[in-house]
Amino acid sequence: MALSIDVGASIAEKAKMARDAALKLANATTAEKDNALLRIADSIDKNRTAILAANNKDIALARSLVEEGKMSNALLHRLILDDAKIDEMILSVKDVAKLEDPVGKTLSAIELDKDLELFQVSCPIGVIGAIFESRPDVLVQISSLCLKTGNAVLLKGGSEARNSNEALFEVVAKASSESDGIPEGWLQLLETREDVSEMLKLYSYIDLIIPRGSDQFVRYIQDNSSIMVLGHSEGICHVYVDRDADADMALDVCYDAKVQYPAVCNAAETVLVDSAIARDFLPQMVERYLKAGVEVRACPKTLELLEGKKGLKPASEEDWRTEYNDLIISIKVVDGVDDAIEHINQYGSGHTDAIITANKKTALTFMQFVDSSSVMHNASTRFSDGFRYGKGAEVGISTYKVHARGPVGLEGLVIYKYLVVGKGHTVASYVGADAKGFTHKRLQKHFFF
């Protein structure tokens, strides 16, 4: 099948093409979808030189914007691709191909009456509108997950990654269009802010919008569209170091959670330290952060304990609710696990939070009462990720509590429908004085004809 992309099409026309394609893609076989994914992975590998060249154009422009103070270093770092990143993309797509197909699964089966059966069967959502910033590898992640789940998708990346997104879109669209059973038009690329405004009006064509960005950005999408929104907002993540923590473990986890890759939503922004160990633990932790170039913003108690220590800044009330996405950490001394839980539930974003402790009872209290989509015990917040959770990839991390929560993979991109199979049954038989009764008996069988 030849690739045919109408770059001049309006947003409504692209959405309609996606809707038409979604109806066909929903019925593609597992083998057809997996074959297309493997073609995409192979094509990304073969076209890495062109992809990196496009990315270099974006990087050059981004660096000039950073120098002018119009872009943050964090955004620049999220933009950069290299061979290692491309290898990760390829592995991610292949991993999605290996996963079990979530479409067409019988979730439940009930006999309503003899020869009248009800099946609840998983199916694609339909057409997804995905809006994301900076990281071009997100385009590949979202595309592969939508393809596997039989959803068409309209993609809108940030303007700072325009060349990278166009290059990756062309590779993914072409490779999938050459695969049997995959309809043209299932993948569409939007390019401008105006495109987003138009997309938000297209409730007749789009079933779900997934925005990835700041809390303010997600709220803007919610306020300006009647389409359902699955929010992927800011990550204000915490690590709480308990009085029963192993000090070396706590140092390593706190360091990893902030320094390993600070420009992502699952990086820690605040470290909470139990007052019982603060005097011994804080000097080591702060010294390690400062040596790594981390700016430390400290609460009054921390400043008091580290009096005379150079390089510390006083933390403001706003710091406790700020996602830095940079080498900046706020530190607060708390009075035990209950105080830590209260702080996290007040200032956190419901993303990912961790406790470091050898006390299982304390850990259980923390994990039960912290109201976040992922809660870690003796592990870095950086593990909160679709790939690391075995989902192959993710469309984002949802801080919502409806339909999907946490890293959203295949299971978050399918819904279900009810299929009823009878033999001429009519409702009239089940009403009135001589009404028949329902058996409502659970069946151990799958839907099939």
N, C-alpha and C positions, 0 to 999 in steps of 0.2 A: 504493500500500500504506500503510495507516495505521500509525502508530508505536504500539507496545504495550510499555511497559517495566514489568515487575513489580518495583517497588521493594521489595516485601515478601518476595521470593524468598530462600531460603537460599543460601549460597555453593555448596553442592552442586547445587542446582537451577539456579543461574546457569551453573555449569560444564557441566552436562548440556545446557542450552540452547545454550551455545557449541559443544559437541561436535557436536550435531545440525546446527547451522548451518554448522559447518566443512566437513562432508561435501558440503553444497550449494555453499558459497562456493568450494570447491576447483575446481568445474567451471563457475564463472562465466566468461563470455568476457572478453577484453581490453577490448572496447568497453563492456561492462556495468560493469566495474570502473572504467574511466577516466571514464565518464559520472558514476558515483557520486562520484568524487573531485572532479570539476568542480562538482558540486552542493554538495559539502561546502565547497569554497573560496568559492563564491558565498554560501552560507548564513552562513559566518563573517563575511564582509563585511557582509551585511545585519543581522547581530545583534551588531555590535561594541559598540553602546551598552550592551546587556544584559551582554555579556561583561566590559566594563570596569567596569560597576557592581558585578558580582559580585566582580571582582578588588579593587575598592576596599574591600570589606568585609574581605577577607583581609588587605590591606595595613594597614588600621586596627588590626586585632587584632595583627598581627605587630609593628607599631611599639610597641604597648603592651608586648609581650613583650620587645622589645629594651630598652626603658626599664627593665624589671624584671630585666634580665640573664638572661632565660630563652631568648633567641634571639640569634644572631649577626647583625651587619649584613650579612654575606655571604649568609646565608639570605634575609634580607629583600630584598636586591637581586635575587636569583634569582627571587623571587616576582613582581616588578612587571611588569605588562603596560602597554603604551601603544599608540597607533595604529601606530607604527613596528613594534612587535613583532607586532601583528596583521597588518600588511602582509607581514611575513616569513613568518608562518604560512601566509597565503594563497598566497604565491609558492612556498613549500615544497610544499604540496599539489598545486599546478599542475605543479610540476616532476616530482613523482612520477608524475603522470598522463602526462607526456611520455616517461617512461623506457620502455624495452623491457620487455615482460612476461617475467619470468624463469620462469614456469610453463609446462610442456609442451614444453620444449626437449629435443631429442634430444642427449644429451651424448656418446654413443657408440653404434655399431651394429656387431654382429659376426655373421657367419654361423657358426653352430655346425656345421652340415652343410647339405646341399642342402635348401632349403625349411624350415629350422629356424633362426630368427633371434632374436637377443637385442638388446634396446634398453634403454639406460639413459636414463631420462627424468626431468627435474626436476619436482618436485611440492611443494605446501605442506607445512610441518611438521605443521600441524593446529591445536592450541589453544595459544596463548601466554599465559603469566601474566607481566605486566609490572608491576614495582614501582619507583616512582621518587619522588624528593623535590622539593619546592618548585616547580620551573619548570613552570607549567601548559602552556606551549607544547609540552612533551614529549608530553602526551596526544595532541595533534594529529599530531605526527610519527609516533609509534608506531602510531596508528590508521590513518594513510594508508599506511604501509609494509605493515602487516598486510593491509589491504584489497587492495592491489595484488598481494600474494603469495598471496592466497586463504586467509589464516589468520584464524581467530577469535581474539579476545583478551579477557582479563580484565585490567582496568586498576585499579591501586591507587596513587593519588598520596598525597602527604604531607597530614596534617591541616591544615597551615598554608595549603594551597591548596584547601581543600575547596569553597568557593563557586565559585572559578574553574573547578575541574575539573568540577563538576556542570553549570555553564553550558555549557562546551565539549562535554562528553559529550552533553548534550541536543541541541546543534546538530548534531554529527557523526552521532549515532544517527538523528535525525529525517531529515536530508538523505539518508543512505544508504538508509534504509528506504523512501523514496519513489522509489528507483531500481530499474528492472527488473533482475531477476536477482540481486539482493542479498538474502539471507535475513535475516529478523529474528533477533535474538539473537546475531549474530556479534560484537557489541560489548557488553561488560558492565562495570559500574563497581562496585568494592568500596569500602567507606568506612571501616572501622575496623581497628585492629591485630589484633583478633580475627579479622577476615576473612582476614588474611594467614595466620594460624596454621591456619585451616581450609583455605585454598587449598593450603598445603604438603602436605596429606594426600591431595589428590585426584589421585593418580597415574593413576587409571583414566580421567580426563577431560583432564588437562593434559599436554602433551608436552614443554614447555620453559618454564623460568622465567628471566626476564631482570631481575635486580635492578640498580638504579642507585643507588649510595650509597657510603658509606664501606667500606673493606676489612673492617672489623669486621661491618658489616651484611651484606655479601655472604657472609662466612664463616658467619654465623648462618643464612642461608638454606640454604647448602650442608649444614650440620650437622643441619638439621631437616627435610629433605625427601629422598625417594628419587627425586624428579623431576630430570631433568637440568637443570643450571644453567649459563647462559652469563654469566660474571662481568663486570660493569662496575664495577670498584672505583676506588680513589683515583687521582688523577693527580699523581704527583710528577715534574714535568717540569723539564728542565735546558736551559740554553743555555751552551755552552762557547765562549769567545772565545779563539781560537788566536793564536799569535805572528804569524801571517801574515794576520791579519784586517785589513780596512779599518776603521779606527777609527770613522768616521762611520756606516758600515753597522752595526757592532756596537752602537753606542749606540742607534740607532733600533730594531734588532731586539730587544735586551734590554728596552728601554722598552716596546715594543708587547707583548711576550710577558708582561709583568707588569701593565702599567697599563691597557691597552686595555679589558680586562674581567677583573678579578682573581678573580671569584667562580665561575669555571668550571674544569673538570678539565683543560683544555689550556693553562691559564695557567702560566707558569714559576714555580717555587718556589725554585730555586737557580740562581745564575749562577756558573760556574766560569771563572776567568781564568788564562791561561798566565802563569807567573812571569816570563817574558821581557818581557812588556809591562805587567805589573801596575802598576808605578810610574807609568807615564804614563796608562794607561787608567782605573784605579780612581777617581782623584779626579773625573774627568769623569762617570763613570757614577753614582757615589754621589751627587754633587751633583744630578744630574738626578732621581734617585729621591727624594731628600729634598725637592726642590722640589715633587714630585708628591704628597707626603704618604705616601710609602712608608717603612715601618719597616725599617731595614737591620740584619740580624744578621750579624756579620762573624767570620771565622776569625781566629786569632791573627796570621797573617801580614798579613791585610788591616788589622787594627787597628794593627799596627806601621807599615805603610806610610802609614796615614792618621792617625798620632799627632796628637792634639790636635783632631781633627775632631769636632765636636759632633753628637749625634743617633745615634751608632752604639751597638749593643748586641752583646755577645759572643755568638757562636753556640754552642749546646750540641750534643752528639752527637745529641740528639733532633731538632734542627732539620733535619738532613740527610735525615731520613725523614718529614718533616711536610708535609702538604698544607694550606696556609694558607687558600686560597680567599679571600684578603683582601689588602690593600695591605701585605704583608710579604714581604721577599725575604731569603734567606740567600746569602752570598757567600763563596767559597772560592778561594784561590790554589792552583793545581796545577802540577806540573812536566811540562807537555807533554800531548800527546794521549793517550798510554797511561795516564797518571795520571788524566786526565779520564774515560776509558772505564772504568777500574777503579772509580772513585767512582760513576759512573752505574749500572753493573751491580750494585754492592753496595747502594746506597741507593734507586735508582729503582724505579718500580712497573711498568715495561715499557710505559708509555703513549706519551709523545712526548718526544724530545730533539733538540736542534739544535746544529750547529757553525757558527761564523762563521769563514771562512778563505778566502784566495785560493789556497791550496795544494791542488790537486786530489788529490794523493797522500794528503795528510793527511785530506782530506774523505772519500776512499774508505775509508781505514782506520777512521775513525770510523763511517761508515755500515755497514760490514761487521761491526764488532765490538760495537757498541752493540746490546744485545738488547731492543729495544723495538718496539712495533707500528708506530710511525711515526718515521722519522728524517729530520731536515731539514738541508739545506745552504744557508746564507745565506738563511734564511727563518724567520719566527716560528713558535713552537709552536702559535700560535692557528689555523694553517691546518689542524690536525688535526680535521676536522669533516666529517660526512657531506654536508652541503649544499655546502661548499666543495670537497669531493672529487667533486662531480657526481653524488652518490647521491640527490639530492632532499631527503633527510632521513636521520636515523639513529635506531636504537632505543637507541644508546649506543655507547661505545667499549670494545671488548673487549680486555683484557690477557691473555686466554687464548691458547693456541696450537692449539686444536682447533676444527674446523668453521669458525669465523669469528674474525678478528683485526682490531684497529683499528676505525675507524668502521664500524659494521654497518648496511648498507643492505639492499636487496632480496636480494642474493646470500646474505646471512647468514640469511634467513628461508625459504629453500627447501632441500629435501633432494632425494633422488631415489629412484626405484624401478626395478626391472628388469621388463621386459615381454618375455615369450617367445612367439613366434608360430611354430607348426608345422603339420604336416598329418598328425596322427595318430601322431606320433613317440613311441616308448617307449624307456625306458632299457635294457630287456632287449636291444635291438639293439646296444648299445654295450658289452656285457660278455661275457665268456666267450671260448672259443677262436676263434670266428669274428666277434669284435666289430668293428663298424664304427669307423672313426676320425673324429675331429672335424677340421673344416677350420680353425676359428678364424680366419677371414678378415675383415679390417676392411672394413666397408661404408660407402660414401658415400651414405647415405640417411637419411631421417627416418622416425620411427614414424608410421604412419597406417593406418586401415582403409579 
